[in-house]
Amino acid sequence: MEISTPSYIFDIKAVKDRIAFIRQNLDKGIRVCYAMKANPFFVEDLIDVVDSFEVCSPGEYQICKALDVPKDKIVLSGVFKEEQDIKNIVKECKDAPIYTIESLSQLNLLSQVAKDNNLVLNVYLRLSSGNQFGVDEETVKKVISNLNIYSSLHFLGLQLYSGTQKKIEQVQKELDYLNNFIKSLEETYGVKFEHLEYGPGLRINYFESEPDFDELGQLQALNASLKQFSRFKIQLEMGRFIAAPCGEYHTKIVDTKFTNNISYLIIDGGINQLNYYGQTMAMKPPFIKASKTSGDLAHWTICGSLCTVADVIIKNYPLYDAKIGDELVFLKTGAYSITEGIYLFLSRDLPKVYKRYEDGKIELVRDTINAYKINMRGEN
């Protein structure tokens, strides 16, 4: 199949192999939760591969519903849970999902909706890491000391997610902190938690300039730190670490020029569709596969098609015999580029999305979407 550009190709074999690699280096019984915000296009292929899906919005829930994701594989998260959405989801899913609590108002909402439906809902209390997400230690203590008020909720345990691209030393400190905090809660209030959901935020190398990174060692160190929670049902929430290596962004050179002693190369994509965590002012070279590996070598500043000086992908990048029509493939774009790009800027079309399957077959799963139709008055 001819791949038109700009477009994404998401590799299904690669993402399944990735999860197998993660499981092989964790103790048996540790559950893997896929944070679908990283790339919702992987969800349908992972239904039988991961243990659960983190769902953070009504739209993500609708994707799971359309794909028949089992209700007991849903962890309903998110800092904003609208009352009507919760009522609808509880009506449809009942007590099958796990519901996370990010505030006292969410706690009261879930408690009341559960009572109204004569249900006991399974919940996690999300512990804040010092930002707008979750609740602080004092609020956790307040809730735990008044569990009798919330008889319609079954508090399974705590959830903590503190960010991404973390060093393993930070992960280990967080897990030690969690263990001590949970012990203090159990000793003080006589509770016994059953679950721990933790987002380790393990690192991914996105740039050629970064030193080689020992992913295996990182996983093994994480597994060693998790042993202190052996009596818990542990669930690891991962998105970037699972999806990032399993996608490519394909784009073509559409123009070249030499301006003020700089060689510019214009591609048919841009920063509206290509997003790397930690890419600062186009100074870090991402992993790129060029269509030519020999010929005249020159250094190019690669820019996208947007009318903004911010649309610079990488400066001073070496390419052989670069010409209009050549294809460039940006690697490690399986996570977040598909969802975090400023898609509607300049009304550029949204790119095609392809999947590559285990047998090598490539399928178009989303055609081009005309952004201009979104950026104008719609039909009432």
N, C-alpha and C positions, 0 to 999 in steps of 0.2 A: 504494500500500500504506500502510495506517495503521501508524505507528511507535509501538509501546508504549514506555513508560518505566519504569525507567531502561534505557537501551540505548546501544550504540555504533553509529555508522555509519562504516565505513572506505571511503574513496573510491579505487577502483582506477585510474580515469583519472588522478587527482591523483598517486598514487604513481608511476605510469609516467611521467607528465610530469616529475615531480621528478627521476627518474633520468636522463631525457633532458636536463634542464637541467644536471645535474651533468656528464654526459659532454660536452656541448657546450662546457664551459668547462675541460676538462682535455685534455691532449695525447692524441692517438690512441694506443691501446695500454695506457693506464692502466686497470687492472681495478677494478671496483666489487664489493666484498664486502658483502652485507647481513647485519648482525648480527641474527639472528632473535629474540633476546631482547627487542628493542625492540617487536616485535609479530609473533608467529608467524602471525597470520591473513593476512598479506601473502605468505607464502612461496609458496603454490600459484600465485599470480598473477605472481610474479617469476621463476619458474624459467627462462624464456626471455629475461629482461630483465637480470638481473644475472649477473656472472661466477662468483660463489660465494656460499656461505652460511657464516657463522660459527656453529658448533654447539657449545654449551658444557655440555651435560648429556646423559645417556642419554635423557631425555624429549624433548629437542629432536631428538636423532637419530631417535627413533621417529616423530616428526612427518615428518621428511624421508623416512624409509623408507615411511611410509604414503602420502606424496604422490609417490613415485617420483622424488625429486630425484636427478639423476645423481650417482653416487658421486664423480666427479671434480670436482664442484662443492662438496664438503664440505671445510671447514677445521675439523678437530676440535680445539677449544680447551677451556679449563676448568682451574681450579686443582686439581680433584679428578677423577682418572681412575681408576676402580676396575679392578682387574686383570681380572675376569671380563668387564666391559663392553668393555675394550680387546680382549680375546681374541675376543669375539663380533664386534665391529666389523671387526677385521682379517680374520677368517674370511669375513665377508660382503663387505667392500669391498676387501680386499687392498691393493694399493699405489695405488689410485685417489685417495683423499683426500690432503690434506696434514695431518699431525699436528703439533700444537704441543707444545713441551716447556717446562714451567714449573718443573721441579725436577730434581735429579739422580736421584731415585727414579723420576720419570716417564721420564727418559732411559733408565735401566736397564730399566724395564718394557717400553718400546717396542722397545728393542734386542733383548731376549730374545724377545718375541712375534714380532718379525720373523724372527729366526733359526729359531724353532720352525716357522714357516710357509714357510721358504726364500724370503723376500721381502726387498727393499730398500725401506724406507718413506721417503717424502719428508717432511722435517720442517723446522719453523721453531724456532729458539731464541728464546723470549720474553725480552726484556730488561726488567728491572724498572725502574719509574720511581720506586722508593723506597717501595713498599708490599708487600703479601703476594703480589703477582702477579709471575711471572717470576723470573729469576735475575739476580744482579748481574754487573758487568763482570768481576770476577775469576773467577767461575764460567764465564762465556762463554769467557774465555781458557783456562781449564783444559780445557774440553771441546774447543776448537778445536786445542789443542796435542796432543791425544790422539785425533785422529780415527781413527787406525788401529785403535783398540780397538772402534770402533763401525762396523764394515764393513757392518752390516745397515741402516744409516741413511744417507740422502743429505741432507746439510745444505744446504738451498736458500738460507737466509739468516736474517735477524733479523726479529722481530716486536716492535713497540712500540706500546702503547696506554696513555696516561697520564691519561685522564680525559675529561671532557665540558665543554661550554660554555666552551671556551678562547678567549682572544684570539688573533688571527692572529699577533701578535708572539711568543707562546709557541710556537705551531706552528713558526714559522720558526726559532726557537732550537733546538727539538728536532731539526729536520731537519738543521741545521748540525752539531749534536752527533753525530747518527747518522752523517752522512757522514764526519766526522773519526774516529769510533770504528771504523767499517768499514774505512777506509783503513789505520788502525794495525794492525788484525787481519790484513789482507791482506799488508801489508808485513812484519809480524813473523813470521807463521806460513805465508806462502806459499799461503794459501787464496784462492779466487775465489768470492765469493757470486754467486748468480744472481737472487735475489728480494729484495724488501723489502716487508713488509706493515706498514702504518702506519695507526693510528687517529687521524685528525686531531682528532676531538672538536669539530667546528665548531659555532658558536653558533646557537641558535634563540631568537628573541624570543617569550616566552610571555605577557608582561604589557603592558597598555596603557600603563603608566607608563614603559616602557623607550623610549629614543630609537630612531628609525628606524635600521634596520640594513642595511648594504649586503652582502647575501648574494653578489651577483655579484662585488663587489670582493674579498670573502673567498676565493671560489673561485679567482679569477684570481691572487691573491697566493699561495695554496697551490700552484697550478700552476707559478708562477715558481720557487718554492723546490724543487719536485720535479725541476727540470731538472738539478740536480747529480747525480741518480741515473739519468741517461739510459740507461746501459748495463744497468740492472736491469729485470726484470719487476716493475713496481710494482703493488701491490694496496692499495687504500684500504678499510679496514673502517669502515663507517658504519651506524648504526642510527637514532639520534635525528634526525640531519640529514635522512635520507631520509623517515622515517615520520611525524614529529611534525605537519607541516602537513596530513596526509592523513586526519585523523579528527575526528569530532565525538562529544560525549557529550550525549545528550538526557535531560532530566529535567523533572519537572513540580512546580509549587508545590502542596503538599498542606495547608499551614496557614499562617496569618499571625497575629501577635499583637504587642501593645505591652507590654513589660515593663521596668520601671525606666528609662523614657524612651528605650528602644531598640526600634525596629521590627524584629521578627524574621520572617523568611520561611523556612519549612521545605520542603525538597525531598525527593522520594522516592529520591534517591541519597545521595551523601555522599563523605567522604574515603576510604571503603573502595573506591571505584570511580573516583575522580577525583584524579589526582596530577600536579602540575606541579613540575618541577625548580626549586628556588629559591623556592618559595612559603613565606614566613616569616610565621607567625602570622596568616595571612589578610590581610596588609596590602597585598599587590599584586593589583590587579584583572586577572584573565585576560581574554582576548577572549571576550565573550559575545554571542550573538545572541538577543534577546528577541522574543517573539511580538507585542509592541505597541511602536509607535514614537511614539505620541502619547497625550495624556490627562493625568491628574494625575501629576506627578512627585514621587516620594518616595525617600528613601534607606533601604536595607534592609541588615541583616546576614543574609546567606544561610547557612543551616545545613543539614546533612544529617540523616539519620534515625537516627544512631547515639546510643546512650546514653553519650556522653562529651563533655566540654566542648571537646575537641580538634576536634570535627566542625564546624568553621567554615570555609566556603569563601572568603568575602570579607566584609569589614566595610564598611558605609556605601556600598553600591553603588546608583547611581541607576537606577530602573526606572519606566516609565510605567504607571500604572493597574494595578498588579500585583494579581492575583486568584488564588484557588485554582483550579487546573486549567490555568493558563497554562503554556506550555512555555518552558524556557530551554535554549539550545544552547551548550555550552562548546566552543570551537574549539581547534584545535591539540592534540588529544588522541590523535593517531595512534600515539604512542610511549609505552610504559611504563605509562600508566594501566591498560591492559588486563591488565598482568602484575604491577604493583608494588603495587596496592591491597591493603589488609588485608581481603581478601574474606570471611574466615570469622568476623570479629568480629560478634557479636550474631546470628549465623546468618541474616543477611539473604540473600535469594536473589541469586545471581550474575546479572548483567543479560544481556539478549539481545544478540546481535551480528548486525548487518546489513552487507551490502556494497552499495555503489552502483557500478554498472558504467558503461562508456563510453556506452552507449545510454540512460543514466538509470534503467535498471531497478534496483530495490532487492530484494535477496534476503535472507531470514533464513537465516544460516549456523550459528547456535548459539542454541537456545532457552534459556529460563530454567533455571537449575540450582538445585535446592533445597539450600542450604548446610546446613540442619539435618540432612540425611541424612549429611553428612560429619562433623558435630560430635556424633555419638552412636555407640553401639556398632553395629558392622556385622555382617552375616552372616558366619559362619566358613565 
